[in-house]
Amino acid sequence: MGCYTNLSLPQRVDLLEKYIKEYKADGFLINSIKSCNSFSAGQLLMMREIEKRCSIPVGFIESDLVDPRYFSYANIKNRLESYFQMLAQRKTIMAQQPTTEEA
């Protein structure tokens, strides 16, 4: 019963928020799988809620484990590269900001 797909959307967001804070994640990446509705349902709503609650960048890619028409290596590669560039840029900006002790 504790399976992720058996949780409601608010419960899923709470669980993801807990993990993000526990592991001090720099960002969160969602891989939406077209052929798995039970896993992918509500991911855009969850994505926005995680961004709001955790103040971290969230990326979104789409693929499929069954239907090759929904998988584009080049598209996924470009999205991942852009996302990782955004994370690196954010880390650089955050490192340049004075801490509360310095301010």
N, C-alpha and C positions, 0 to 999 in steps of 0.2 A: 504493500500500500504506500510505501514511502517513495515509490518511483517518481521521478521528476514529471513525467507525463500525466501522472494521476493528480498532480497538484493544480489548484486553481491559478489563474494568472497572478493575482496578488501574492499568493504563496510562493510562486516561482520568482517573482521580483524580490520578495523578502529574502529568499534563499540565495539568489545571485548577489544581492547587496551584501549579505553576510560574508559570502566568499570573497568578494572584491575587497571589502574592508579587512578581512582576516589576512588575506595574502598581499595586501597593499598593492593591488594591481594598478598599473599605469593607464590601462584602458581595458575595453571589453569588445570582443569581436564576435558577431553573430554570423553563423553560417546557416542560412535558411535553405532547407532541403525540400524541394518542390514536392517530392513524392511521399513525404512524411508529415501529413497534416497535424497529427497529434503532437508532434514535436514543434512544428513551425507556427502553429496557430498563435496569434497574438504577439509575435516577435517584435513587430514595429512599435506597438504600444509598450512592450517591455523595454525596448531599446530607449525610448524617450524617458521612461520612468527612471531607468538606471542612470542616464545622463543627468537628470535632475537631482536625484538623491545623492549620487556619488561624485558629481562634478568631474567626471572623467570622459574622455572621448570614446565614442562607441562607433565601431565600423560594422558594415552590413554587406555580406556577399551572398549570392545565390548560386546554388549548384544542385546536383541531383546524384543520388547513388545508383539509380536504376536507368534513367532516361538520358542518354548522352546528348540529346538536343539541348538540355539545360545546363550543360557543362562547357565552359569556354576557358581553356587554360590561360589564354592571353588576357581575357577580361578579369579573371580572378587574380592573376599576377599583377596587373595594373592597379586594381583596387587595393591589394595588399601592400604594394610598394607605396602607394599614396597614403595609406593609413599609417604605415611605419614611419614615413617622412613626417607626418603630422605629429606622431608621438615624439619623435626625436626633436622636432622644433619646439613642441610644448615643454619638453624636459629642459631644453636650453634656456627658454624664456623663464621658466620657474627657477632655474639655478641662478639667474641674473637678478631676480627680485630679492630685496633685502628681507631677512627673517624678521619676526616680530621683536626679537631681542636687539637687532641692529637698528630698527626704525625708531 
